[in-house]
Structure formats: structure tokens, C-alpha cells
């Protein structure tokens, strides 16, 4: 249920043309010293030095043209060795579910200009997560569910694991771990380059969901996806350590619940080559433990434990870089940073290696949105937060020892959404800014004074912008139950308060989607063909309780075991208040959303049919019991213990109440929210004599983006249906 995040990530990707943002790993490719970064320009690799504001080509097309090849390699990503004398070039990539994490790797020796393929002899486009050993002498990678390493001096390739297959996964993950824990790269070199630690996932007990392909051959065929639905056990894991000298795995003695199973979303070397540090979660995801594993004895010790009456969030929420590995060690490996909501807000703590000492670093009634950098040399922690306005975001810093209060680094005039990518030395940063009336702008800055290095672009953009020309405004709405929510509305052009206008609500409503952000394009409907404002629509969105806005733990976790109830009621009661405005036509009200927003659209149409007359639901979960266990159980508990919340929150339960116009849209190849949701809901609507319309896109995934003409067709379908059933224009 992560389409909302994927749209945001794609926006970021395409807004940074030239800067390497590929998978894996995401982010700017900073130089080791942090004074510059690398880009791809015209097929060549360029170094951009921020200290001198100069750039130069470090790798030419000729250097990356294989022998006997006519064209240079198409560079998808680059990975440097630790000493920056060698480079891996990632090319010829293929998707694995969400991202193109499978491809070919070539090694370029920057001292000799020698170019050779890594993993030669392995199937084409089969290598995953290739990385140098810390001593720069070897490269390891995953291919066909097994881990290999290659000696760079001899070219010899050694298999470190054997017997891997779709149900016995070494060094990477099953569908649920990738989708919901962001786990993709599943192995780590030891600091001394002598061992590799890795996950092994046993997906034998996980049943396959069969997606039927009816179009790519005369006879249909099934595409199996290991997919544990709510109530089913997750794939059991093991953490192994294999020696390079003797490829025999030692398995760590990590405890598990043999009945329910458990999760292990994080694993790293514990700042040495003799211990691992892992995060262990129970099946309900409301208890977590940090464990130290002794590699030699395989014994495990718990050093930290935490519980929550709802659920415990995962690291990717506040440190997205972890998706490809890392642990925030400080004080020479004697302490590490950890995030917790135990005081009601998401704050950062420093915890000693043995877990006995704990110190809160950030203090106050605000949430840490994201860790930006740890500047241990100067004693600062940089992070993003927004203590006063949950629709905005700013850079702050605070003392790493926990003394003093947070200091805002973002200039006071730069009001809106600010995103930062700090260099390893915390001296330079890429700063992106926008608000609802100022287009996206990016600049390079120097910290801590926030000095612009390339033309003061953000301040110039702010001076050039004019909020009076925007049809958009932010406001709050308070419901009859006393809940106050952030919202935005985009007004029609030539708005006349004496007339009445149709309203379109855009919804997501669940724990992975914040729609009300003070950023450019927030009120843009990407599916509408044309201009909604010119056509005379009000376009509105509201962030209800349960959405991941920085308003504290209680706000976010009030939906525990009540998704489909609390969030839906908040939306409906907020809409009811908004529709009291005399210029809004309560007889022309539409709602739409995708993924979690598709579920919300269905629920709003069924549970509150007297408010919404038209709904367009894209790729929605109609029955919560069909969705993956990792997501659904995190927020709803285990259905085998209490199924009532799943039933009360599912749109299919209320389908009999439909009164208005409903359009259901789904891809038959959706591996995330399966097409069976559409068919279950169709059966229920038919059983109850409810008329509706539906559109199935053959073999399209959750994004419904594959195939020639797909987006144009989808957009036209959406627009025509909206105009036909929720007529545009003032009356």
C-alpha cells in the first residue's frame, strides 16, 4: 500500500536530472571527503567540487566502452571502492518488483583504466547489490538467490552460498520484506573483509498468490508471487556469517516465536568484525529488541527493549538511507543513535553499546522527521522537523550530547517545505525548497551558516513568487467531535462566492500518506486531463488522524485496530464541516484516491453515502484480510486473535450501502493490492443490486503505468467519469 511514497520518490528522482539517484542506493554520490559529488553528464562521469565551484570529467565515454563494443556503457549508477581507486558501473538493469535492483556490473580501475565485467558467466542482468570489500580487493554480489565474491586480482569467483531459489532466498528478501520493511540488500561485508553476514529467508511456508496473464500468449499462464496475507505466518529468517576463506555458514542463535514467527528488519556489523547488531520485532510489531550476536560463539544478548501499545515504526521513516545498510554509531562504536516515541514524540536517543546508558538528544513537543547528518567532529546532530506547522519542514541542529535546545538552521524567510541532503562532513548540502506558490528550486549551500554557493537561488525564487496568483489556500477544519485537521483547497478561477461549485476530495488517509504539505504541486491532480480550476472545481484534501504527520504519537497511532473506521469518520466529518460553506454545492461532491486512497474512497462512498455522490477508487483494498500480513497486522493486530477490526474497516462490509456513482479501477497484474480485491467487491455489489462501473487494465501493476497509451487512457477515463457524474462549473 505504498503507491503514495512511490509517486513522491519518482518526483524527487526526476527533479534531480544528472545527480545519481538510482537504485541501489539512492542519494547523492558524495566524495569520500564530503567536499564534492559525482554526476553523469552526456554519458561521462563528472566530479563537482563545492569548495572551488569547479567541475571536471573523471571518466570519459572511451573509458567505459568495453573492448569490441561500439557504444559506452549506459551508466545507471556507480559505486566507489573505499580508497576511490576503483569504480563499479551498474548497467543493463531490470526491475525486481519496485526498483531496478538487478543488472550487470563492470569494474573500472581508475589507475590503469582497465575495464572488465564482474560476474562474467553469470546470467545477463542477474547481479544484485555488488559492493567492494573494505580492503578494496574483492567484490561480492547476489545472483539467482545466492551470494558470490570475486577476487579482483585473479578474477576467481567463489560461491559463498548454494541451493538458493525463489523459496530459499540468500542475500536478499521476499516480497513482504521488500515492500514493507524496504529491505533489499541482504548482505554485509565485515570491516576486516574476511566475512560476510547475510539474511536467509525461508519462503516455503508462504503461499503463492497467482496472477493470471491472459494477453502475452494464446494460453493464459500464472505468475506466482510469495505473498503472506494477514493472518499467515511471515517467512522465517536466519542470520548467517560465512568466512571468505572457508565458505561455511555459522547461524546466529536468534530467538523466534515458533508459533507466530518474528521479524528481523535490520542487521549490521557492530562496529567490529566479531559481533553483529540486529533489530528483532515480534509478530505484532509492538515489541522490539536490539541484539548483539557473537559471531564466533553464535550466542545472542539483548541490550535494549521497547514496547508500544500500538506498533513500533521502522527505521526508514526517519533514516531512509538505511534501506541499503548502515547503523548510526558514535563515540568510536561505544554508542549509537536510536529513535523512539516513548515520550509521545519521535525523538532521538544515544544508547551505550551495552544498553545500560541512555540519553535523549532531541527535546520538546515536536517530532524528528528525518536524520540529516551526524557531525560528531563538531558535536552536532542535524535533523528535519516542523514544530509549529505540520504541513512544512525545516532543518534544525542540536547538540549531540543532548544539552541545549534545537536551533533552526533554515532561514526564517524560507517558509514552506525544505529538504536537505548533507555531505558526509556536514559542511555542504543540497537544499531543495518549495511552497504552494513557489516552484521547486534547488541550490547548494554551506553549513552551518546556510550560505548559498550557486546564486542564492532559493531567495531569488521566493522574491519572484507571488502568493496572490495562487488559487490554493491552507486551512484547518474542526469536526463535531473536536478533531482539528490540516487541509488545503484549490479554488476555481474567477471564483464567485455568490455561486455554487462542485467539490472533489483527494484522499489517502492511512499511515503511509500525508497529502497536506506546503509544497509546490500539492494541489495538482495528476489524473485530470485539463485544468480543474479553469473548469470550475474546488479541489480539497484533508489529513485525518492516523496519517504520518509530525503531530506526535497519539495523532498517528489513534487508528490502531481502527483503520477504515477512525480515519474514514474523520474525513467524512471534516467534509461535512467544509460543505457548510455556502459556495460549495453539496449535491456535487466527488472523492477519489489510489491504493490506500482507493480503499478510503470505497469506504467513504459506502459508509457516508449521503455526503459523497461520486467516487473513483484506484487499486484499493476492498477486504483487509487480503492484504499482506506485515502491513495490515502492524496497524490492525492479528486477525486470528481478533478479526472484528478487519471486518469493520473493510469497504466490502458496507458495499450494500452504495447510493452514488462509483468507478473501480485496477490492474490485473497488481502484485501489491491484488486484483481479487476488485472481484470480491464486484461480487458484493452485484449481490446487493448496486450499479457501478469498472475498468480492468490487463497485466498492469499497482502503478498502472505499463503498456503503450496506458496513462493517457486512464487519465481520460478518470476525467470523463468525473465530468459526467460531478458536473463542472458554477451554478
C-alpha positions in Angstrom: 0.0 0.0 0.0 2.9 2.3 -0.8 2.0 3.9 -4.1 1.8 7.3 -2.4 5.5 7.0 -1.4 6.5 5.8 -4.9 4.9 8.9 -6.5 6.9 11.2 -4.1 10.1 9.3 -4.8 9.6 9.5 -8.5 9.1 13.2 -8.3 12.3 13.6 -6.4 14.1 11.4 -8.9 13.1 13.4 -12.0 13.7 16.7 -10.3 17.4 16.0 -10.0 18.4 15.2 -13.5 22.1 14.4 -13.7 22.6 13.7 -10.0 22.9 10.0 -9.4 19.7 9.0 -7.6 19.4 5.4 -8.9 18.6 2.2 -7.1 20.7 1.0 -5.4 21.5 3.0 -3.5 19.5 6.3 -3.6 21.1 9.6 -2.8 23.8 11.9 -3.9 27.2 10.3 -4.6 29.3 12.4 -2.4 33.1 12.2 -2.5 34.7 10.5 0.5 35.9 13.8 2.0 32.4 15.4 1.5 33.7 18.4 -0.5 32.1 17.4 -3.8 29.8 15.0 -5.6 29.6 13.0 -8.8 27.1 13.3 -11.7 26.6 11.8 -15.1 26.7 14.3 -17.9 26.5 13.4 -21.6 27.4 9.8 -20.7 30.5 10.8 -18.8 31.1 10.9 -15.1 31.9 14.3 -13.7 33.2 15.4 -10.3 31.7 18.7 -8.9 33.9 20.3 -6.3 31.9 22.5 -4.0 34.9 24.1 -2.3 36.1 25.7 -5.5 32.9 25.7 -7.5 34.6 23.8 -10.3 33.9 20.5 -12.1 35.8 18.2 -14.4 35.3 14.9 -16.1 36.8 11.9 -14.3 35.6 9.1 -16.5 35.2 9.6 -20.3 33.0 7.6 -22.6 36.1 5.9 -24.0 37.0 4.6 -20.5 33.6 2.9 -20.1 33.4 1.5 -23.6 34.0 -2.3 -23.5 36.5 -3.8 -25.9 34.9 -4.6 -29.2 31.8 -2.5 -28.3 30.6 0.4 -30.4 29.0 2.3 -27.6 29.9 3.1 -24.0 28.1 1.5 -21.1 24.8 3.2 -20.2 25.5 4.2 -16.6 22.6 3.6 -14.2 24.7 4.0 -11.1 28.3 4.0 -9.8 29.9 2.6 -6.6 33.4 3.6 -5.5 35.8 1.5 -3.6 36.8 2.8 -0.2 40.1 4.2 -1.5 38.3 5.6 -4.5 40.8 3.9 -6.9 38.1 1.7 -8.4 34.6 2.1 -9.6 31.7 -0.3 -10.2 29.4 0.7 -13.0 25.9 -0.6 -12.8 24.1 -1.0 -16.2 21.6 -3.1 -18.2 19.2 -3.1 -15.3 15.9 -4.8 -14.6 13.1 -4.3 -12.1 12.6 -6.5 -9.1 9.1 -5.5 -8.0 9.6 -1.8 -7.4 13.1 -0.8 -8.4 15.7 -2.0 -11.0 17.9 -3.7 -8.5 19.1 -6.4 -10.9 21.6 -5.8 -13.7 25.2 -6.1 -14.8 28.3 -4.6 -13.1 31.6 -3.5 -14.7 34.8 -2.8 -12.8 36.8 0.3 -13.9 40.3 0.6 -12.4 40.9 4.4 -12.3 44.6 4.0 -12.0 45.1 1.6 -15.0 41.9 2.4 -17.0 41.2 -1.3 -17.2 37.5 -2.1 -17.7 36.2 -5.7 -17.1 32.8 -7.2 -16.3 32.1 -8.5 -12.9 30.4 -11.9 -12.6 31.2 -12.8 -16.1 29.5 -16.1 -16.9 26.5 -15.4 -14.7 23.2 -14.9 -16.4 22.7 -11.5 -18.0 21.2 -8.8 -15.8 21.3 -11.1 -12.8 23.7 -9.4 -10.3 22.3 -7.6 -7.3 23.9 -5.2 -4.7 27.5 -5.6 -5.8 29.9 -3.9 -3.4 33.6 -3.7 -2.7 35.1 -5.3 0.4 36.5 -2.7 2.8 40.1 -3.7 1.8 39.2 -2.9 -1.9 40.4 -6.3 -3.1 37.1 -8.2 -3.6 33.6 -7.6 -4.8 30.5 -9.6 -3.6 27.1 -9.8 -5.1 23.9 -11.8 -5.2 22.9 -13.7 -8.3 20.0 -16.1 -8.6 19.4 -16.1 -4.8 23.0 -17.0 -3.9 25.9 -14.9 -2.7 29.2 -14.8 -4.6 32.5 -13.0 -4.3 35.1 -12.2 -6.9 38.8 -11.8 -6.2 39.8 -8.7 -8.3 43.4 -9.7 -8.7 42.7 -13.2 -10.0 39.2 -12.9 -11.3 38.3 -16.1 -9.5 34.6 -16.3 -8.5 33.6 -18.2 -5.3 30.0 -19.2 -4.3 29.5 -18.4 -0.6 26.0 -20.0 -0.5 24.4 -22.7 -2.5 20.9 -24.0 -3.0 19.2 -20.6 -3.3 15.9 -20.4 -5.1 12.7 -18.4 -5.1 11.7 -20.1 -1.8 15.1 -20.2 -0.2 16.5 -16.6 -0.5 20.1 -15.8 0.3 21.3 -12.2 0.5 18.0 -10.5 -0.5 14.4 -10.7 0.6 10.8 -11.9 -0.2 8.1 -9.6 -1.4 6.7 -8.5 2.0 10.1 -7.6 3.5 11.0 -5.5 0.4 7.6 -3.8 0.2 7.0 -3.0 3.9 10.5 -3.0 5.6 12.3 -1.6 2.5 14.8 -4.5 2.8 16.5 -5.2 -0.5 20.3 -5.5 0.0 20.6 -8.5 2.4 24.3 -9.0 3.0 27.2 -7.0 4.7 31.0 -7.2 4.4 32.8 -7.4 7.8 35.1 -4.4 8.5 38.1 -6.7 8.1 36.9 -8.1 4.7 37.2 -11.7 5.9 33.5 -12.5 6.4 30.0 -11.7 5.1 26.9 -11.6 7.2 23.6 -12.2 5.4 19.9 -12.9 5.7 18.4 -16.2 4.6 14.6 -16.1 4.1 12.7 -19.4 4.0 9.6 -18.7 1.9 8.4 -22.4 1.7 5.6 -21.8 4.1 4.5 -18.6 2.3 1.7 -19.4 -0.1 1.9 -18.0 -3.7 -0.6 -15.6 -5.0 -1.2 -16.5 -8.6 -1.6 -13.6 -11.0 -3.1 -14.7 -14.4 -1.6 -13.3 -17.6 -4.2 -13.6 -20.3 -2.6 -11.5 -23.0 1.0 -12.4 -23.6 0.3 -15.8 -25.1 -2.6 -17.7 -26.6 -2.9 -19.8 -23.5 -3.1 -17.9 -20.1 -0.3 -18.6 -17.6 0.1 -18.0 -13.9 2.7 -15.7 -12.3 3.4 -16.8 -8.7 4.3 -14.3 -6.0 5.1 -15.4 -2.5 2.7 -13.3 -0.6 1.7 -13.8 3.1 -1.8 -12.3 3.7 -2.9 -11.1 7.1 -3.1 -14.0 9.5 -0.5 -16.1 7.7 3.0 -16.6 9.2 5.8 -14.5 7.7 8.7 -16.2 6.1 11.2 -17.4 8.8 14.6 -15.8 8.7 18.1 -16.8 9.6 21.2 -14.6 10.0 24.3 -16.3 8.8 28.0 -15.4 8.8 30.2 -17.0 6.1 34.0 -16.9 6.0 35.7 -15.9 2.7 38.5 -18.4 3.4 36.1 -21.3 4.2 32.6 -20.8 2.8 30.8 -22.5 5.6 27.9 -20.6 7.3 27.5 -20.1 11.1 23.9 -19.4 12.0 23.3 -16.9 14.8 21.1 -18.2 17.7 18.5 -15.5 17.3 15.3 -16.5 19.2 11.9 -16.6 17.5 8.3 -17.4 18.2 7.9 -20.8 16.6 4.1 -20.4 16.5 3.7 -16.9 15.3 7.2 -16.2 13.9 9.0 -12.9 14.3 10.7 -10.2 12.1 14.3 -9.0 11.7 14.3 -5.8 9.6 17.9 -4.6 10.5 21.3 -6.3 10.7 24.8 -4.8 10.6 28.3 -5.4 11.9 28.6 -3.9 15.4 31.5 -1.5 14.6 33.9 -4.5 14.7 34.4 -7.9 12.9 33.4 -10.1 15.8 29.8 -9.0 16.5 26.5 -8.3 14.7 23.8 -5.9 15.9 20.3 -6.6 14.9 16.8 -5.3 15.4 14.2 -8.0 16.4 10.5 -7.4 16.2 7.7 -9.6 17.4 4.9 -10.7 15.0 2.5 -8.0 16.3 5.3 -5.4 15.8 4.7 -3.7 19.2 7.8 -5.1 20.9 11.4 -4.6 19.6 14.7 -5.7 20.9 18.2 -4.8 19.9 20.5 -7.8 20.0 24.3 -8.3 19.9 25.4 -11.5 18.2 28.8 -13.0 18.9 29.9 -14.3 15.6 32.3 -16.9 16.9 30.0 -18.5 19.5 26.7 -17.5 17.7 25.3 -16.5 21.1 23.0 -13.6 21.3 22.5 -10.9 24.0 19.6 -8.5 24.3 20.9 -5.0 25.1 17.7 -2.9 24.6 14.0 -3.5 24.7 11.0 -1.3 23.9 7.2 -1.8 23.8 4.3 0.2 22.4 0.6 -0.3 23.0 0.1 0.1 19.2 3.1 -0.5 16.9 6.7 0.4 16.6 7.7 2.3 13.5 10.6 1.2 11.3 13.8 3.0 10.6 13.1 4.0 7.0 10.7 6.6 8.3 13.4 8.8 9.8 16.6 7.5 8.1 15.7 6.4 4.6 19.4 5.8 3.8 19.2 2.6 5.9 17.3 0.8 3.0 20.8 -0.1 1.8 22.5 -0.6 5.1 24.1 1.4 8.0 23.9 1.9 11.7 24.4 5.3 13.4 27.4 4.6 15.6 29.1 7.4 17.6 31.9 7.6 20.2 34.1 5.1 18.4 31.4 2.5 18.3 30.6 2.7 22.0 27.2 4.3 21.4 24.6 4.5 18.7 21.5 6.7 17.9 18.0 5.3 18.2 14.6 6.8 17.6 11.6 6.3 19.9 8.2 7.7 20.5 8.1 6.6 24.1 7.6 10.2 25.5 4.8 10.9 23.0 7.0 12.4 20.3 9.6 10.9 17.9 12.9 11.8 19.5 16.5 10.6 19.1 18.5 8.9 21.9 22.1 7.9 22.3 22.3 4.4 23.7 25.5 2.8 25.0 26.8 -0.4 23.4 25.7 -2.5 26.3 22.3 -0.7 26.5 22.8 0.4 30.1 23.1 4.1 29.4 20.6 6.2 27.5 20.4 9.9 26.8 17.7 11.8 24.9 19.3 14.2 22.4 16.3 16.0 20.9 13.8 17.5 23.4 10.5 19.2 23.1 7.0 18.8 21.7 7.9 18.0 18.2 8.7 15.0 16.0 12.1 14.4 14.3 11.0 13.9 10.7 14.4 12.7 9.4 18.0 12.4 10.5 20.1 14.6 8.1 23.6 14.2 9.4 25.7 13.4 12.5 28.6 15.9 12.8 30.4 14.2 15.6 33.6 16.3 15.0 31.8 19.5 15.9 29.3 17.9 18.3 26.1 18.5 16.3 23.2 16.5 15.1 21.3 17.8 12.1 17.7 16.8 11.6 14.5 17.9 9.8 11.4 18.9 11.9 8.5 21.3 11.9 7.5 22.1 15.5 4.9 24.8 14.6 3.3 23.7 11.3 2.9 20.1 10.4 2.5 20.9 6.7 6.0 22.3 6.5 9.6 21.1 7.1 12.9 22.8 8.2 16.5 21.9 9.0 17.5 22.0 12.7 20.6 21.2 14.7 21.1 20.3 18.3 24.0 19.3 20.5 24.9 15.7 20.1 25.4 15.4 23.9 21.7 16.3 24.5 22.3 19.7 26.1 20.6 22.8 25.0 17.6 23.2 22.7 17.2 22.7 18.9 18.3 25.6 16.7 16.7 26.2 13.4 19.2 26.3 10.5 16.8 27.1 7.7 16.5 30.9 7.3 13.3 32.3 8.7 12.1 33.7 5.4 12.2 30.3 3.6 8.7 29.3 4.7 7.5 26.0 3.3 9.0 22.6 2.7 12.7 22.3 2.9 14.6 19.1 2.0 18.3 18.7 2.7 21.0 16.1 1.7 24.1 16.8 3.8 27.6 15.9 2.8 29.5 13.3 5.0 31.4 16.1 6.7 28.2 18.1 7.3 29.8 21.2 5.6 27.8 21.2 2.3 24.3 20.3 1.4 21.9 20.2 -1.4 18.9 22.3 -0.4 15.5 22.0 -2.1 12.7 24.4 -1.4 9.2 25.0 -2.4 5.9 26.1 -1.0 2.4 26.0 -2.6 3.1 29.2 -4.6 6.8 28.9 -5.2 8.0 26.3 -7.8 10.6 23.8 -6.8 14.1 25.2 -6.6 17.4 23.5 -5.7 20.7 25.1 -4.5 24.0 24.1 -2.9 24.7 25.6 0.5 27.5 25.7 3.0 26.8 25.0 6.7 26.3 25.9 9.5 25.6 29.4 8.2 23.4 28.2 5.4 25.3 30.2 2.8 24.2 29.7 -0.8 27.0 28.7 -3.1 25.5 28.9 -6.6 23.5 32.1 -6.9 21.2 32.3 -3.9 18.5 30.5 -5.9 16.0 29.9 -3.2 15.8 33.5 -2.0 15.5 34.7 -5.6 12.7 32.2 -6.2 10.9 33.5 -3.1 11.3 37.1 -4.2 9.9 36.2 -7.7 6.9 34.3 -6.4 3.5 35.8 -5.7 1.1 34.0 -3.5 -1.8 36.2 -4.6 -1.6 34.5 -8.0 -2.3 31.1 -6.5 -5.8 29.6 -6.2 -4.6 27.5 -3.3 -5.0 28.1 0.4 -4.3 26.1 3.5 -6.7 26.0 6.4 -7.8 23.9 9.4 -11.1 22.2 10.0 -12.6 21.2 13.3 -15.1 18.4 13.4 -18.2 18.0 15.6 -16.1 15.5 17.6 -13.4 18.2 18.3 -10.7 16.9 16.0 -8.8 19.6 14.2 -7.2 18.7 10.9 -4.9 20.4 8.3 -6.4 20.8 4.8 -5.9 22.7 1.6 -8.3 23.8 -1.1 -7.7 24.9 -4.7 -10.4 27.4 -5.8 -11.8 27.7 -9.3 -10.6 30.5 -11.5 -12.7 33.7 -11.3 -14.3 32.4 -8.1 -17.6 34.0 -7.3 -18.8 33.4 -3.7 -22.4 34.0 -4.7 -22.4 30.9 -6.8 -22.1 27.2 -6.0 -19.3 24.9 -7.2 -18.7 21.2 -7.3 -16.1 19.7 -4.9 -13.6 16.9 -5.5 -11.9 15.5 -2.4 -8.5 13.8 -2.8 -7.8 11.2 0.0 -5.2 8.8 1.2 -6.0 8.6 5.0 -3.7 5.7 6.1 -0.3 5.6 8.0 1.8 5.9 4.8 0.4 9.0 3.2 0.5 12.7 4.1 -1.4 14.7 1.4 -1.5 18.2 3.1 2.0 19.5 2.5 3.0 23.1 1.9 4.9 22.3 -1.3 4.6 23.2 -4.9 2.2 21.0 -6.8 0.4 19.7 -3.7 -3.0 20.7 -5.1 -2.3 19.3 -8.6 -4.5 16.4 -9.8 -2.2 14.4 -12.0 -5.0 12.2 -13.3 -7.2 15.1 -14.5 -6.9 16.0 -18.2 -7.1 19.7 -18.3 -7.3 22.4 -15.7 -9.7 21.7 -12.7 -9.6 25.3 -11.7 -10.5 26.6 -15.2 -13.3 24.0 -15.4 -14.8 25.3 -12.1 -14.0 22.7 -9.5 -13.0 23.1 -5.9 -10.2 20.5 -5.1 -9.7 19.7 -1.4 -7.6 17.4 0.7 -7.5 16.7 4.4 -5.0 14.9 6.7 -7.0 12.9 9.3 -5.7 11.2 12.4 -3.5 8.3 11.6 -1.7 10.0 8.7 2.1 10.3 9.3 2.2 14.0 10.0 4.6 15.4 12.7 1.9 15.9 15.3 3.0 13.3 17.9 2.5 9.6 18.6 -1.2 9.9 19.7 -2.2 11.5 16.4 -0.5 8.8 14.3 -1.5 5.8 16.4 -5.1 6.7 17.2 -6.1 4.5 14.3 -4.6 1.3 15.8 -7.0 -1.6 15.1 -9.4 1.0 13.6 -8.2 1.7 10.0 -11.3 2.1 7.9 -13.1 3.5 10.9 -11.4 6.4 12.7 -9.7 7.7 9.5 -12.9 7.4 7.5 -15.0 9.1 10.1 -12.5 12.0 10.5 -12.6 12.5 6.7 -16.4 12.4 6.5 -17.0 14.7 9.4 -14.4 17.2 8.1 -16.1 17.1 4.7 -19.4 17.8 6.4 -18.0 20.9 8.1 -16.3 22.1 4.9 -19.5 21.7 2.9 -21.3 24.2 5.1 -19.6 26.9 3.1 -22.4 28.5 1.0 -20.4 28.4 -2.2 -19.9 24.6 -2.2 -22.5 22.5 -3.9 -23.3 19.6 -1.5 -25.2 17.9 -4.4 -22.0 17.7 -6.5 -19.4 16.1 -4.2 -16.8 13.6 -5.5 -14.0 11.7 -3.8 -11.0 9.8 -5.3 -7.8 8.1 -4.2 -5.3 5.5 -5.2 -4.1 2.4 -3.1 -4.9 3.3 0.5 -6.8 6.2 -1.0 -8.7 3.8 -3.2 -9.8 1.9 -0.1 -10.7 5.2 1.6 -12.8 6.2 -1.4 -14.7 3.0 -1.3 -15.3 3.3 2.5 -16.5 6.9 2.2 -18.9 6.1 -0.6 -20.3 3.1 1.3 -20.2 4.4 4.9 -21.3 8.0 4.2 -23.4 7.8 1.0 -25.3 11.0 1.9 -22.1 13.1 1.7 -20.4 11.8 -1.4 -22.3 11.3 -4.7 -19.3 10.2 -6.9 -16.3 8.1 -6.2 -13.3 7.0 -8.3 -11.3 4.3 -6.5 -8.0 3.2 -8.0 -6.2 0.0 -6.8 -8.0 -0.1 -3.5 -8.0 -2.8 -0.8 -11.7 -3.8 -0.5 -11.0 -6.5 2.0 -8.3 -6.0 4.6 -8.0 -9.8 5.1 -6.4 -10.0 1.6 -3.5 -7.6 2.2 0.0 -8.6 3.3 0.5 -9.5 6.9 3.4 -7.2 7.6 1.4 -4.0 6.8 -2.1 -5.0 7.9 -1.1 -6.7 11.1 1.2 -3.8 12.1 -1.8 -1.5 12.2 -4.7 -3.9 12.9 -3.3 -6.7 15.1 -3.6 -10.4 14.3 -6.8 -11.5 12.7 -6.6 -14.9 14.3 -6.9 -13.2 17.6 -9.5 -10.6 16.7 -10.9 -10.3 13.2 -13.6 -7.7 14.1 -11.5 -4.7 13.2 -10.5 -6.1 9.8 -14.2 -6.6 9.0 -15.4 -3.3 10.4 -12.7 -1.4 8.5 -13.1 -3.1 5.1 -15.2 -1.4 2.4 -16.7 -4.7 1.3 -18.6 -4.8 4.6 -20.5 -1.7 3.6 -20.9 -2.2 -0.1 -24.6 -2.7 0.3 -25.0 1.0 1.2 -23.8 2.4 -2.1 -26.1 5.1 -3.4 -24.0 7.2 -5.8 -21.8 6.8 -8.8 -18.7 4.5 -8.4 -15.9 3.8 -10.8 -13.5 1.0 -9.8 -10.1 0.8 -11.5 -7.5 -1.9 -11.0 -4.6 -3.6 -12.8 -4.9 -7.4 -13.1 -1.1 -7.7 -12.6 -1.1 -5.8 -9.3 1.3 -7.8 -7.0 0.7 -5.3 -4.2 -3.1 -4.9 -3.9 -4.3 -8.0 -5.8 -7.0 -7.9 -8.4 -9.0 -10.3 -6.3 -10.0 -7.2 -4.2 -11.8 -5.8 -7.2 -13.6 -9.1 -8.0 -14.6 -9.6 -4.3 -16.1 -6.1 -4.2 -17.8 -6.6 -7.6 -19.5 -9.8 -6.3 -20.7 -8.0 -3.2 -22.1 -5.0 -5.2 -23.8 -7.3 -7.7 -25.3 -9.4 -4.9 -26.9 -6.3 -3.5 -28.1 -4.9 -6.8 -25.8 -2.0 -6.9 -24.9 -0.5 -10.2 -21.3 0.8 -10.8 -18.6 0.9 -13.4 -15.3 -0.8 -13.5 -12.1 -0.8 -15.6 -9.5 -3.6 -15.6 -6.1 -2.9 -17.1 -4.6 -6.3 -18.2 -1.2 -7.2 -16.6 -0.7 -3.6 -15.2 0.8 -3.4 -11.7 -0.1 -1.2 -8.8 1.1 1.9 -10.6 -1.0 1.1 -13.7 1.9 2.5 -15.8 2.9 -0.3 -18.1 2.0 -0.5 -21.8 1.6 1.9 -24.6 -1.1 4.5 -24.1 -2.0 3.4 -20.5 -1.7 6.7 -18.7 -3.4 8.7 -21.4 -6.3 6.2 -21.3 -6.5 6.1 -17.5 -6.4 9.9 -17.3 -9.2 10.3 -20.0 -11.3 7.7 -18.2 -10.9 9.4 -14.9 -11.7 12.9 -16.3 -14.7 11.8 -18.4 -16.3 9.9 -15.5 -15.8 12.9 -13.1 -17.3 15.4 -15.5 -20.2 13.1 -16.4 -21.2 12.4 -12.8 -20.0 15.5 -10.9 -20.6 18.3 -13.4 -18.1 21.1 -13.6 -18.7 24.8 -13.3 -20.5 27.3 -11.2 -24.3 27.4 -10.8 
